[in-house]
Amino acid sequence: MSGTIWSVDEHLEDILAAVKPLEPIELHLPDAQGCVLVEDVVVQVALPPFDNSSMDGYAVRISDVEGASEEFPAVLTVIGDVAAGDGGLPDGRSVGPGEAARIMTGAPLPAGAEAVVPVEWTDGGTGAGRAESMRAHSDAPEGASGEVRVHRPVKPRAHVRAKGSDVKPGDLALRAGSVVGPPQIGLLAAIGRSTVRVRPRPRVVVLSTGSELAQPGEELTGGRIYDSNSFALTAAARDAGAIAYRVPAVADDAETLRATIEDQLIRADIVVTTGGVSVGAYDVVKEALSSVGDEAGAGVDFRKLAMQPGKPQGFGSIGPEHTPLLALPGNPVSSYVSFELFVRPAILTLMGLDDVHRPSVRATLNTDAALSSPSGKRQFLRGTYDAEAGTVTPVGGPGSHLIAALAQADALIVLPEDVTSAEPGTEAEVILLR
């Protein structure tokens, strides 16, 4: 490990300079969810593609229902049904003077009609009082003929969704750089796109190291603890938008770890390890990877950072494809904070996003006593942020093993390198985690 002390910013800059966005591929819509578009999507077909009804009711001419009321309804001849999926009235017939067509929501406005009267404004063709709904055509085919009484007038184009009122041909539907989520997939399908060109979701392999680690559900024996890091970081990778694979904890054996990582490279765009990067006699990640390298520049560099928690860090690449590898410390809080600061931005960079950082705000410290911080180190304390009050409250202490406090936190309180004491009521930078 080099004696140089790296700043948080220097380490992150080094990572982001080395990590490049994944190559674009063409994917079908269901497979593109969570991916980032690499090209603008331009509308080819108007949406909606034709004038259609926004209500179940009757397609009418304006002049035929002018002045209609409950006492003096307009009586129109029903000439047929227009259902969703129809091209219009049978035989291309138009709605003429004194006529109306039953029309269903989403059905095209038939020729000659100028507006739609909701069925609730009519007698539904029953000859009785105000209708609550339309009778099903299969139950009452005669409802498509006969007469209907309309009790209210309508304005031109009332209850009509105009062709192209959502988007028109030539409109920009989605910009390059957009994340494809459920609404975007819906829009793409609505305008007829079956595939899109995107950067795929990165594949992240997460593994913990340590002979002391047991899997949840196993019985703990003396000196062992449950592996929480691999579960937390795998979930964090998925939360960032990646496809994440968790590898069960690897014992403190350098050859086993090296072989395990090499086996995982086939499904990894980035590898994240946790534990074994400090200066102890059993820090297996450093032992296994310090000597890995080639003439093309692959290799892992282990560093000390001016931060708390998370001082020991490793970064480099491994394997024939120079797959990026980030080695994080093993204490749960150190590991998670390191993920947020370094791994998450790397994942978003692989996805091709421009903004790879969590949002940050300034907030007033809500604490009974001053917060202390070591000189020369950037400290990241867990906290809960109250957006309405503009305050942040520390949760738990500075210990890097306090995972219960981490579970309660939704923010990181940042105390800069030159701050050794932050008084109650003063402002601090807060990184929002949710």
C-alpha positions as CSV (number, residue, x, y, z in Angstrom):
1,M,0.0,0.0,0.0
2,S,1.4,3.3,-1.0
3,G,2.2,5.9,1.7
4,T,0.4,8.6,-0.3
5,I,-2.9,9.8,1.2
6,W,-5.6,10.2,-1.4
7,S,-8.5,12.6,-1.0
8,V,-12.0,11.5,-1.6
9,D,-12.3,13.6,-4.8
10,E,-9.0,12.3,-6.2
11,H,-10.0,8.6,-5.7
12,L,-13.4,9.2,-7.3
13,E,-11.9,11.1,-10.2
14,D,-9.5,8.2,-10.8
15,I,-12.3,5.7,-10.8
16,L,-14.5,7.7,-13.2
17,A,-11.7,8.4,-15.6
18,A,-11.1,4.7,-15.9
19,V,-14.7,3.5,-16.1
20,K,-16.3,3.9,-19.5
21,P,-20.0,3.5,-20.5
22,L,-21.0,0.1,-21.8
23,E,-21.4,-0.4,-25.6
24,P,-25.0,0.2,-26.8
25,I,-27.2,-2.7,-27.9
26,E,-30.7,-3.0,-29.4
27,L,-33.2,-4.4,-26.9
28,H,-36.9,-5.3,-27.0
29,L,-39.0,-3.0,-24.8
30,P,-39.4,-5.5,-21.8
31,D,-35.7,-6.0,-21.7
32,A,-34.9,-2.3,-22.0
33,Q,-36.4,-1.4,-18.6
34,G,-33.8,0.4,-16.4
35,C,-31.5,1.0,-19.4
36,V,-30.4,4.4,-20.8
37,L,-31.3,5.5,-24.3
38,V,-28.3,6.3,-26.6
39,E,-30.4,8.1,-29.3
40,D,-33.3,10.4,-29.5
41,V,-36.6,8.7,-30.2
42,V,-38.7,10.7,-32.8
43,V,-42.4,10.1,-33.2
44,Q,-43.4,8.4,-36.5
45,V,-47.2,8.0,-35.8
46,A,-49.5,10.5,-34.3
47,L,-50.9,9.7,-30.8
48,P,-53.8,9.3,-30.8
49,P,-53.7,8.3,-34.4
50,F,-57.3,9.5,-35.1
51,D,-60.0,11.6,-33.4
52,N,-61.6,9.4,-30.8
53,S,-64.2,9.5,-28.0
54,S,-63.1,10.0,-24.4
55,M,-66.5,8.9,-23.2
56,D,-69.1,6.2,-23.7
57,G,-72.1,8.0,-25.3
58,Y,-73.4,9.3,-28.6
59,A,-71.6,10.9,-31.5
60,V,-73.8,13.9,-32.6
61,R,-74.0,17.0,-34.7
62,I,-73.9,20.2,-32.6
63,S,-76.9,21.8,-34.2
64,D,-79.1,18.7,-33.4
65,V,-78.6,19.1,-29.6
66,E,-78.6,22.8,-29.3
67,G,-81.0,23.9,-26.6
68,A,-81.7,20.3,-25.4
69,S,-82.9,20.0,-21.8
70,E,-84.5,17.5,-19.4
71,E,-87.9,19.0,-20.2
72,F,-87.3,19.4,-24.0
73,P,-84.8,16.7,-25.0
74,A,-83.4,16.4,-28.5
75,V,-84.7,13.2,-30.0
76,L,-82.2,11.6,-32.5
77,T,-82.3,8.5,-34.6
78,V,-79.6,6.0,-33.6
79,I,-78.0,4.7,-36.8
80,G,-75.4,2.2,-35.4
81,D,-72.6,1.5,-33.0
82,V,-68.9,2.5,-33.2
83,A,-66.7,0.4,-30.9
84,A,-63.0,0.7,-30.1
85,G,-61.2,-1.0,-32.9
86,D,-63.8,-0.1,-35.5
87,G,-63.0,2.0,-38.5
88,G,-66.2,4.0,-38.2
89,L,-69.9,3.3,-38.9
90,P,-70.7,0.3,-41.1
91,D,-70.5,0.9,-44.8
92,G,-68.7,4.2,-44.2
93,R,-71.9,5.8,-43.2
94,S,-71.9,9.4,-41.8
95,V,-73.9,10.9,-39.0
96,G,-76.4,13.1,-40.8
97,P,-79.0,15.7,-39.5
98,G,-81.2,14.4,-36.7
99,E,-79.0,11.3,-36.3
100,A,-76.6,9.9,-33.7
101,A,-74.3,6.9,-33.3
102,R,-73.6,5.0,-30.1
103,I,-69.9,5.4,-29.5
104,M,-67.5,3.7,-27.0
105,T,-64.5,5.2,-25.2
106,G,-61.5,5.0,-27.6
107,A,-63.6,4.5,-30.7
108,P,-63.0,6.7,-33.8
109,L,-65.3,9.7,-34.2
110,P,-67.5,8.8,-37.2
111,A,-67.8,11.1,-40.2
112,G,-70.3,13.8,-39.8
113,A,-70.2,13.9,-36.0
114,E,-68.9,17.0,-34.2
115,A,-69.0,16.0,-30.6
116,V,-69.8,13.2,-28.1
117,V,-72.7,13.4,-25.6
118,P,-71.9,11.3,-22.5
119,V,-74.5,8.5,-22.0
120,E,-75.3,10.0,-18.6
121,W,-76.8,13.1,-20.5
122,T,-79.2,10.8,-22.3
123,D,-81.9,8.2,-21.7
124,G,-79.5,5.5,-23.2
125,G,-82.1,4.8,-25.9
126,T,-84.5,3.2,-23.3
127,G,-87.2,5.8,-23.5
128,A,-87.0,6.2,-19.8
129,G,-85.1,8.7,-17.6
130,R,-81.4,9.6,-17.3
131,A,-79.2,6.6,-18.1
132,E,-76.4,5.5,-15.7
133,S,-74.6,3.4,-18.3
134,M,-74.9,1.8,-21.7
135,R,-76.5,-1.5,-22.2
136,A,-74.1,-4.1,-23.6
137,H,-74.5,-4.6,-27.3
138,S,-74.6,-8.4,-26.9
139,D,-77.4,-8.0,-24.4
140,A,-79.4,-5.4,-26.3
141,P,-78.4,-5.2,-30.0
142,E,-81.5,-3.1,-30.6
143,G,-79.7,-0.4,-28.6
144,A,-77.7,0.4,-31.7
145,S,-80.9,1.6,-33.4
146,G,-84.1,3.3,-32.5
147,E,-84.1,6.7,-30.8
148,V,-82.1,8.4,-28.1
149,R,-83.2,11.4,-26.0
150,V,-80.4,13.9,-25.3
151,H,-81.0,16.2,-22.3
152,R,-78.1,18.6,-22.6
153,P,-76.3,20.5,-25.4
154,V,-72.6,20.1,-26.1
155,K,-69.9,22.3,-27.5
156,P,-67.9,21.5,-30.6
157,R,-65.3,18.8,-30.1
158,A,-66.6,18.0,-26.6
159,H,-65.3,14.7,-25.3
160,V,-63.3,14.2,-28.4
161,R,-59.5,13.4,-28.1
162,A,-58.0,15.0,-31.2
163,K,-55.6,13.2,-33.5
164,G,-52.0,14.1,-32.5
165,S,-53.2,15.8,-29.3
166,D,-50.5,13.8,-27.3
167,V,-47.7,13.7,-29.8
168,K,-47.4,14.4,-33.5
169,P,-45.1,12.8,-36.2
170,G,-41.7,14.5,-35.9
171,D,-42.1,15.3,-32.2
172,L,-39.3,14.3,-29.9
173,A,-40.7,11.5,-27.7
174,L,-37.6,10.7,-25.6
175,R,-34.1,12.2,-25.4
176,A,-30.9,10.3,-25.5
177,G,-29.8,9.8,-21.9
178,S,-33.3,9.1,-20.6
179,V,-33.7,6.1,-18.3
180,V,-36.3,3.7,-19.7
181,G,-38.9,3.2,-17.0
182,P,-42.5,2.0,-17.1
183,P,-43.9,5.3,-18.4
184,Q,-41.2,5.5,-21.1
185,I,-41.9,1.9,-22.2
186,G,-45.6,2.7,-22.4
187,L,-44.9,5.7,-24.6
188,L,-42.5,3.7,-26.9
189,A,-45.1,1.0,-27.3
190,A,-47.9,3.6,-28.0
191,I,-45.9,5.1,-30.8
192,G,-45.2,1.7,-32.3
193,R,-41.6,1.1,-31.2
194,S,-40.8,-2.5,-30.4
195,T,-37.1,-2.1,-29.8
196,V,-34.8,0.7,-28.7
197,R,-31.0,1.3,-28.7
198,V,-29.7,1.5,-25.1
199,R,-26.7,0.9,-23.0
200,P,-27.4,-2.3,-21.0
201,R,-27.7,-2.4,-17.3
202,P,-24.2,-3.1,-15.8
203,R,-23.6,-6.5,-14.3
204,V,-22.1,-6.1,-10.8
205,V,-20.6,-9.0,-8.9
206,V,-20.4,-8.5,-5.2
207,L,-18.5,-10.7,-2.8
208,S,-17.5,-10.5,0.8
209,T,-14.3,-12.0,2.3
210,G,-13.5,-13.3,5.7
211,S,-13.4,-16.8,7.3
212,E,-15.4,-15.3,10.2
213,L,-18.5,-14.8,7.9
214,A,-21.5,-17.1,8.2
215,Q,-24.5,-17.0,5.9
216,P,-27.8,-15.8,7.5
217,G,-29.8,-18.8,8.6
218,E,-26.7,-20.8,9.6
219,E,-25.9,-21.4,13.3
220,L,-23.2,-19.0,14.6
221,T,-20.3,-20.7,16.2
222,G,-17.6,-19.0,18.3
223,G,-16.0,-16.0,16.7
224,R,-18.2,-15.9,13.7
225,I,-20.6,-13.2,12.5
226,Y,-23.2,-13.0,9.8
227,D,-22.3,-11.7,6.4
228,S,-24.3,-8.5,5.9
229,N,-22.1,-6.6,3.5
230,S,-22.7,-8.7,0.4
231,F,-26.5,-8.5,0.9
232,A,-26.4,-4.8,1.5
233,L,-24.1,-4.0,-1.4
234,T,-26.0,-6.3,-3.8
235,A,-29.2,-4.5,-2.9
236,A,-27.5,-1.2,-3.3
237,A,-26.2,-2.2,-6.8
238,R,-29.7,-3.2,-7.9
239,D,-31.1,0.1,-6.4
240,A,-28.6,2.0,-8.6
241,G,-30.0,0.2,-11.7
242,A,-27.5,-2.7,-12.1
243,I,-28.0,-6.4,-12.5
244,A,-26.3,-7.6,-9.4
245,Y,-24.9,-11.1,-8.4
246,R,-24.0,-11.9,-4.8
247,V,-21.2,-14.4,-4.2
248,P,-21.2,-16.2,-0.9
249,A,-18.4,-15.1,1.5
250,V,-14.9,-16.3,0.5
251,A,-12.6,-17.6,3.3
252,D,-9.3,-15.9,4.0
253,D,-7.3,-17.7,1.4
254,A,-5.6,-15.7,-1.4
255,E,-5.6,-18.4,-4.0
256,T,-9.3,-19.2,-3.4
257,L,-10.2,-15.6,-3.6
258,R,-8.3,-15.0,-6.8
259,A,-9.8,-18.1,-8.4
260,T,-13.3,-17.0,-7.3
261,I,-12.9,-13.6,-8.8
262,E,-11.6,-15.0,-12.1
263,D,-14.5,-17.4,-12.3
264,Q,-16.9,-14.4,-11.9
265,L,-15.4,-12.3,-14.6
266,I,-17.5,-14.0,-17.3
267,R,-20.6,-12.3,-15.9
268,A,-19.1,-9.0,-14.5
269,D,-18.9,-5.5,-15.9
270,I,-17.6,-4.5,-12.5
271,V,-16.5,-6.4,-9.4
272,V,-17.0,-5.2,-5.9
273,T,-15.2,-6.8,-2.9
274,T,-15.7,-6.0,0.7
275,G,-13.2,-6.7,3.5
276,G,-9.5,-7.6,3.5
277,V,-8.0,-4.3,2.3
278,S,-6.4,-2.9,5.5
279,V,-3.0,-3.7,7.0
280,G,-3.8,-6.9,9.0
281,A,-2.1,-10.2,8.6
282,Y,-5.3,-11.8,7.1
283,D,-6.3,-9.0,4.7
284,V,-6.7,-11.4,1.9
285,V,-8.0,-9.1,-0.9
286,K,-4.8,-7.0,-0.8
287,E,-2.7,-10.2,-0.7
288,A,-4.6,-11.8,-3.6
289,L,-4.7,-8.8,-5.9
290,S,-1.7,-6.6,-5.1
291,S,0.4,-8.7,-7.5
292,V,-2.2,-9.0,-10.2
293,G,-1.3,-6.9,-13.3
294,D,-0.1,-7.0,-16.9
295,E,1.8,-4.8,-19.3
296,A,-1.4,-3.3,-20.6
297,G,-2.1,-1.7,-17.3
298,A,-4.4,-4.1,-15.5
299,G,-3.9,-4.3,-11.7
300,V,-5.3,-3.2,-8.4
301,D,-3.9,-0.3,-6.4
302,F,-4.6,-0.2,-2.6
303,R,-4.8,3.2,-1.1
304,K,-5.3,5.2,2.1
305,L,-8.0,7.9,1.8
306,A,-8.4,11.0,3.9
307,M,-11.9,10.0,5.0
308,Q,-13.8,8.4,7.9
309,P,-15.1,5.8,7.7
310,G,-13.5,4.1,4.7
311,K,-9.8,4.9,4.9
312,P,-8.5,1.7,3.2
313,Q,-9.7,1.4,-0.5
314,G,-8.6,-0.5,-3.6
315,F,-9.3,0.2,-7.2
316,G,-8.1,-1.2,-10.5
317,S,-8.9,-3.7,-13.2
318,I,-8.5,-7.4,-13.5
319,G,-8.7,-10.1,-16.2
320,P,-8.3,-10.1,-20.0
321,E,-11.1,-7.5,-20.4
322,H,-9.7,-5.2,-17.7
323,T,-12.9,-5.4,-15.7
324,P,-13.0,-2.6,-13.1
325,L,-12.7,-3.8,-9.5
326,L,-13.4,-1.8,-6.4
327,A,-12.2,-3.2,-3.1
328,L,-14.1,-1.8,-0.1
329,P,-13.3,-2.1,3.6
330,G,-15.1,-4.7,5.6
331,N,-16.8,-2.8,8.4
332,P,-20.5,-2.5,7.4
333,V,-20.8,1.3,7.6
334,S,-17.4,1.8,5.9
335,S,-18.5,-0.6,3.2
336,Y,-21.8,1.1,2.6
337,V,-20.5,4.6,2.7
338,S,-17.7,3.6,0.2
339,F,-20.3,2.1,-2.1
340,E,-22.3,5.3,-2.1
341,L,-19.3,7.5,-2.7
342,F,-17.4,5.4,-5.3
343,V,-19.3,2.3,-6.6
344,R,-22.6,3.9,-7.3
345,P,-21.1,6.7,-9.5
346,A,-19.1,4.0,-11.3
347,I,-22.3,2.0,-12.0
348,L,-24.1,5.1,-13.3
349,T,-21.1,5.9,-15.5
350,L,-21.3,2.4,-17.0
351,M,-25.0,3.0,-17.7
352,G,-24.0,6.2,-19.6
353,L,-25.6,8.7,-17.3
354,D,-24.2,12.2,-17.0
355,D,-25.3,12.9,-13.5
356,V,-23.8,10.2,-11.3
357,H,-24.0,11.8,-7.9
358,R,-26.6,11.6,-5.2
359,P,-28.3,15.0,-4.6
360,S,-26.9,17.1,-1.8
361,V,-28.4,20.0,0.2
362,R,-27.4,22.3,3.0
363,A,-29.1,21.6,6.2
364,T,-29.0,22.8,9.8
365,L,-27.5,20.4,12.4
366,N,-30.1,19.3,14.9
367,T,-28.0,18.0,17.7
368,D,-27.5,18.6,21.4
369,A,-23.8,18.7,21.3
370,A,-21.1,19.6,18.8
371,L,-20.0,17.0,16.3
372,S,-16.3,16.3,16.3
373,S,-14.3,15.2,13.3
374,P,-10.6,14.3,12.9
375,S,-8.4,17.0,11.3
376,G,-7.5,16.3,7.7
377,K,-10.2,13.8,7.1
378,R,-13.6,14.2,5.4
379,Q,-16.1,12.5,7.8
380,F,-19.4,11.0,6.7
381,L,-21.9,10.7,9.6
382,R,-25.3,9.0,9.3
383,G,-28.3,11.2,9.7
384,T,-32.0,11.7,9.1
385,Y,-33.0,14.7,7.0
386,D,-36.2,16.7,7.5
387,A,-36.8,18.5,4.2
388,E,-39.7,20.6,5.6
389,A,-37.6,21.9,8.6
390,G,-34.4,22.0,6.6
391,T,-32.6,20.1,9.4
392,V,-30.5,17.0,9.7
393,T,-30.2,14.9,12.9
394,P,-27.3,12.5,13.5
395,V,-28.1,8.9,13.9
396,G,-25.9,6.7,16.0
397,G,-22.2,7.4,16.6
398,P,-19.2,7.5,14.3
399,G,-18.4,3.8,14.8
400,S,-18.1,1.9,11.5
401,H,-19.8,-1.2,12.9
402,L,-23.1,0.5,13.8
403,I,-25.3,-1.1,11.1
404,A,-28.5,-0.5,13.1
405,A,-28.0,3.3,12.9
406,L,-27.2,3.0,9.2
407,A,-30.6,1.3,8.6
408,Q,-32.3,4.3,10.2
409,A,-30.4,6.9,8.2
410,D,-31.5,8.5,5.0
411,A,-28.6,10.9,4.6
412,L,-24.9,11.4,5.1
413,I,-23.7,14.4,7.0
414,V,-20.4,15.6,5.5
415,L,-17.8,17.3,7.7
416,P,-14.9,18.6,5.5
417,E,-11.2,18.0,6.1
418,D,-10.7,21.4,7.8
419,V,-13.6,21.0,10.2
420,T,-12.9,19.5,13.6
421,S,-16.1,20.6,15.3
422,A,-19.6,21.4,14.0
423,E,-21.8,23.2,16.4
424,P,-25.5,22.7,16.9
425,G,-27.5,25.0,14.6
426,T,-24.8,25.4,12.0
427,E,-25.1,24.3,8.4
428,A,-23.6,21.3,6.9
429,E,-23.6,19.5,3.5
430,V,-26.0,16.6,3.5
431,I,-26.0,13.8,0.9
432,L,-29.5,12.4,0.4
433,L,-29.6,8.6,0.2
434,R,-33.3,8.3,-0.6
